[in-house]
Amino acid sequence: MRSRALGAAIGWVMRWFPPARRRFDREVLRVFPKMPRPERRKLCGDMGRNMGQTLFEIYHNAEFQTRLDRFHVSGPGLAALEKAQAAGKGGIIVSGHFGQWEAVRAVLKARGMETGAVYRPQTNYHYQRRLLTGIEAGGLPILATGRTGTKALVRHLRSGGLIAILLDEKYADGARLPFLGHAAQTSLSAAQLALKYDLPIVPAYGTRIGDGSEFSVDFEAPIPHSDSNTMTRMFNDSLSARILEDPDQWYWMLRRWNNAR
């Protein structure tokens, strides 16, 4: 109830606050150029509601992870991660700002596979403090982007650890790969690490279902090892398919594409 209340408030702001709505419209029209204005307004409010719920649940992640009855788990990727762990190997879980991505780590932690995460530090001190505390409650280690974090990430994977990475943010030094039908600069690091250390790389998503307080947590089959560009493109295709099916569950405000302002 608390998360839905915050979600409703943020949904209202997103729908009726002109600067936010204009930014949202710009990104949505890139992918859905013929979407009518009333439909865009509704989608904007629905996205804001979902993101409000997601933020509240991350802030209260320790409590969120106790709601195991809310997680409905499926997909072959979970068995692949369990097999890697049984062999003493690490693994990489890739996802995006879609649904409730922390539900993925909650499922793994409940099965004795605590999973760290890579995160981008925030400039707002109070938001950064609350966000980091919430993410840490979902599993350790939590590694900041950058050279120091990358070194710690490699050590963690080589020691048999699991790590979750959100790959849908614009990465200045990334490869230009298709995402929702448009070229987007995408980090190749997850695929490169999987190849270098022979690790499974599993796309996984926590999609909101029902009234939004339950989650379908799907671990897709591991991405076959080939080359980093091909593997990352396969992930982009995977996430794109999820967004096209449930566009209200993706955070459209990321300025994902190269010419976004």
C-alpha positions as CSV (number, residue, x, y, z in Angstrom):
1,M,0.0,0.0,0.0
2,R,2.8,2.4,0.8
3,S,4.6,1.7,-2.4
4,R,1.4,2.1,-4.4
5,A,0.8,5.5,-2.7
6,L,4.2,6.8,-3.7
7,G,3.8,5.4,-7.2
8,A,0.4,7.1,-7.6
9,A,2.0,10.5,-6.6
10,I,4.9,10.2,-9.0
11,G,2.6,9.0,-11.7
12,W,0.5,12.2,-11.3
13,V,3.6,14.4,-11.4
14,M,5.0,12.6,-14.5
15,R,1.7,13.0,-16.3
16,W,1.0,16.6,-15.5
17,F,4.4,18.3,-15.0
18,P,5.2,19.8,-18.5
19,P,9.1,19.4,-18.5
20,A,8.9,15.8,-17.5
21,R,6.1,15.1,-20.0
22,R,8.0,16.7,-22.9
23,R,11.1,14.7,-22.2
24,F,9.0,11.5,-22.0
25,D,7.1,12.3,-25.2
26,R,10.4,12.9,-27.1
27,E,11.7,9.4,-26.2
28,V,8.4,7.6,-26.6
29,L,7.8,9.1,-30.0
30,R,11.2,8.0,-31.2
31,V,10.0,4.4,-30.7
32,F,6.2,4.8,-31.2
33,P,5.9,7.7,-33.6
34,K,2.2,7.2,-34.2
35,M,1.1,6.9,-30.6
36,P,-1.8,9.3,-30.0
37,R,-1.4,12.0,-27.3
38,P,-4.0,10.5,-24.9
39,E,-2.2,7.1,-25.0
40,R,1.1,8.8,-24.4
41,R,-0.3,10.7,-21.4
42,K,-1.6,7.4,-19.9
43,L,1.7,5.6,-20.6
44,C,3.6,8.5,-18.9
45,G,1.5,8.2,-15.8
46,D,1.7,4.4,-15.7
47,M,5.5,4.6,-16.1
48,G,5.8,7.1,-13.2
49,R,3.6,5.0,-11.0
50,N,5.8,1.9,-11.6
51,M,9.0,3.8,-11.0
52,G,7.6,5.3,-7.8
53,Q,6.8,1.9,-6.5
54,T,10.3,0.6,-7.6
55,L,12.1,3.4,-5.8
56,F,10.1,2.9,-2.6
57,E,10.8,-0.9,-2.7
58,I,14.5,-0.2,-3.1
59,Y,14.5,2.2,-0.2
60,H,12.9,-0.5,1.9
61,N,14.8,-3.4,0.2
62,A,15.3,-5.4,3.4
63,E,11.5,-5.6,3.9
64,F,10.9,-6.1,0.2
65,Q,13.1,-9.2,0.1
66,T,11.0,-10.9,2.8
67,R,8.0,-11.0,0.5
68,L,9.0,-14.2,-1.1
69,D,5.4,-15.2,-1.8
70,R,5.3,-12.3,-4.3
71,F,8.0,-13.6,-6.6
72,H,6.9,-16.1,-9.3
73,V,10.1,-17.6,-10.7
74,S,10.7,-19.1,-14.2
75,G,13.2,-19.6,-16.9
76,P,16.3,-21.8,-17.7
77,G,18.8,-19.1,-16.7
78,L,18.4,-19.8,-13.0
79,A,19.5,-23.4,-13.4
80,A,22.5,-22.2,-15.4
81,L,23.6,-19.9,-12.6
82,E,23.1,-22.7,-10.0
83,K,25.2,-25.0,-12.1
84,A,28.0,-22.4,-12.3
85,Q,27.9,-21.8,-8.6
86,A,28.1,-25.6,-7.9
87,A,31.2,-25.7,-10.1
88,G,32.7,-22.8,-8.1
89,K,32.3,-20.3,-10.9
90,G,30.8,-16.8,-10.9
91,G,28.1,-15.5,-13.2
92,I,26.8,-12.2,-14.7
93,I,23.1,-11.2,-14.6
94,V,22.2,-8.5,-17.1
95,S,19.0,-6.5,-16.9
96,G,17.6,-2.9,-17.3
97,H,15.5,-0.3,-15.6
98,F,12.5,-2.4,-16.2
99,G,9.8,-3.6,-13.7
100,Q,11.5,-4.2,-10.4
101,W,15.0,-5.3,-11.2
102,E,15.8,-5.8,-7.5
103,A,13.3,-8.8,-7.6
104,V,16.0,-10.7,-9.5
105,R,18.5,-10.3,-6.8
106,A,15.9,-11.1,-4.1
107,V,15.2,-14.4,-5.8
108,L,18.8,-15.3,-6.0
109,K,19.6,-14.3,-2.4
110,A,16.7,-16.4,-1.2
111,R,18.3,-19.4,-2.9
112,G,21.6,-18.8,-1.2
113,M,23.2,-17.1,-4.2
114,E,23.8,-13.5,-2.9
115,T,24.4,-11.3,-5.9
116,G,26.3,-8.0,-5.9
117,A,25.5,-5.1,-8.2
118,V,27.2,-2.3,-10.2
119,Y,25.7,1.1,-9.7
120,R,26.3,4.7,-10.8
121,P,26.8,7.1,-7.9
122,Q,24.3,9.9,-7.6
123,T,25.2,13.6,-7.2
124,N,22.4,14.3,-4.7
125,Y,23.8,13.3,-1.2
126,H,20.5,12.4,0.5
127,Y,19.3,10.4,-2.5
128,Q,22.7,8.7,-2.9
129,R,22.7,7.7,0.8
130,R,19.2,6.2,0.8
131,L,19.7,4.5,-2.6
132,L,23.0,2.9,-1.7
133,T,21.7,1.7,1.6
134,G,18.8,0.1,-0.2
135,I,20.9,-1.5,-2.9
136,E,23.3,-2.9,-0.3
137,A,20.4,-4.6,1.5
138,G,19.8,-6.6,-1.7
139,G,23.2,-8.2,-1.7
140,L,26.9,-7.4,-1.6
141,P,29.3,-6.3,-2.9
142,I,27.9,-3.0,-4.4
143,L,30.5,-1.6,-6.8
144,A,30.5,1.9,-8.2
145,T,31.2,2.4,-11.9
146,G,34.8,3.5,-12.6
147,R,38.3,2.0,-12.6
148,T,38.3,1.0,-8.9
149,G,34.9,-0.6,-9.1
150,T,36.0,-2.5,-12.2
151,K,39.0,-4.0,-10.5
152,A,36.8,-5.1,-7.6
153,L,34.3,-6.5,-10.0
154,V,36.9,-8.7,-11.7
155,R,38.1,-10.0,-8.3
156,H,34.6,-10.8,-7.3
157,L,33.8,-12.7,-10.5
158,R,37.1,-14.6,-10.4
159,S,36.4,-15.7,-6.8
160,G,33.1,-17.3,-7.9
161,G,30.8,-14.4,-7.1
162,L,27.6,-13.3,-8.9
163,I,27.1,-9.7,-10.1
164,A,24.0,-7.9,-11.6
165,I,24.5,-5.2,-14.2
166,L,21.9,-2.8,-15.7
167,L,23.0,-2.4,-19.3
168,D,20.4,0.1,-20.6
169,E,22.1,3.4,-19.7
170,K,24.0,5.4,-22.4
171,Y,27.7,4.6,-22.2
172,A,30.0,7.1,-23.9
173,D,32.7,4.6,-24.9
174,G,30.3,1.9,-25.8
175,A,29.4,0.3,-29.2
176,R,26.6,1.8,-31.3
177,L,24.1,-1.1,-31.2
178,P,20.4,-1.3,-32.1
179,F,18.1,-0.8,-29.1
180,L,14.3,-0.4,-29.7
181,G,15.2,0.2,-33.4
182,H,17.7,3.0,-32.9
183,A,21.5,3.0,-32.4
184,A,22.4,3.4,-28.8
185,Q,25.9,3.5,-27.2
186,T,26.0,0.3,-25.1
187,S,28.7,-1.0,-22.8
188,L,30.3,-4.2,-23.9
189,S,31.9,-4.9,-20.5
190,A,29.5,-7.6,-19.3
191,A,30.0,-9.6,-22.4
192,Q,33.8,-9.1,-22.4
193,L,34.0,-10.3,-18.8
194,A,31.8,-13.3,-19.6
195,L,34.1,-14.3,-22.5
196,K,37.4,-13.6,-20.7
197,Y,36.5,-15.6,-17.6
198,D,34.2,-18.2,-19.2
199,L,31.1,-17.2,-17.2
200,P,27.4,-17.5,-18.0
201,I,25.7,-14.2,-18.8
202,V,22.0,-14.4,-18.1
203,P,19.3,-11.8,-19.0
204,A,16.8,-11.6,-16.1
205,Y,13.7,-9.4,-15.5
206,G,11.3,-8.8,-12.6
207,T,8.1,-7.8,-14.4
208,R,5.2,-6.4,-12.3
209,I,2.0,-8.4,-12.5
210,G,-1.4,-8.2,-11.0
211,D,-1.9,-5.0,-8.9
212,G,1.9,-4.3,-9.2
213,S,2.9,-5.8,-5.9
214,E,3.7,-9.2,-7.4
215,F,6.5,-10.1,-9.8
216,S,7.2,-12.5,-12.6
217,V,10.9,-13.1,-12.3
218,D,12.2,-14.7,-15.5
219,F,15.7,-15.9,-16.0
220,E,16.2,-16.3,-19.7
221,A,18.6,-18.8,-21.2
222,P,22.2,-17.7,-21.0
223,I,23.5,-15.7,-24.0
224,P,25.7,-18.0,-26.1
225,H,29.3,-17.0,-26.1
226,S,30.5,-15.6,-29.5
227,D,31.9,-12.0,-29.5
228,S,31.1,-9.1,-27.3
229,N,29.2,-7.1,-29.9
230,T,27.0,-10.0,-30.9
231,M,26.3,-10.9,-27.3
232,T,25.5,-7.4,-26.2
233,R,23.2,-7.0,-29.2
234,M,21.4,-10.1,-28.2
235,F,20.8,-8.6,-24.8
236,N,19.5,-5.3,-26.3
237,D,17.1,-7.4,-28.4
238,S,16.0,-9.3,-25.3
239,L,15.3,-6.1,-23.3
240,S,13.7,-4.4,-26.3
241,A,11.2,-7.3,-26.6
242,R,10.3,-6.9,-23.0
243,I,9.7,-3.1,-23.4
244,L,7.6,-3.5,-26.5
245,E,5.4,-5.9,-24.6
246,D,5.2,-3.8,-21.4
247,P,6.3,-0.2,-22.3
248,D,5.0,1.2,-19.0
249,Q,7.5,-0.9,-17.1
250,W,10.6,0.7,-18.6
251,Y,12.1,4.0,-17.4
252,W,11.9,6.2,-20.5
253,M,13.8,9.1,-19.0
254,L,17.3,7.7,-19.4
255,R,18.3,9.7,-22.4
256,R,19.3,6.4,-23.9
257,W,20.0,7.5,-27.5
258,N,22.9,9.5,-28.9
259,N,21.0,12.6,-29.9
260,A,19.0,12.8,-26.7
261,R,19.3,16.2,-24.9
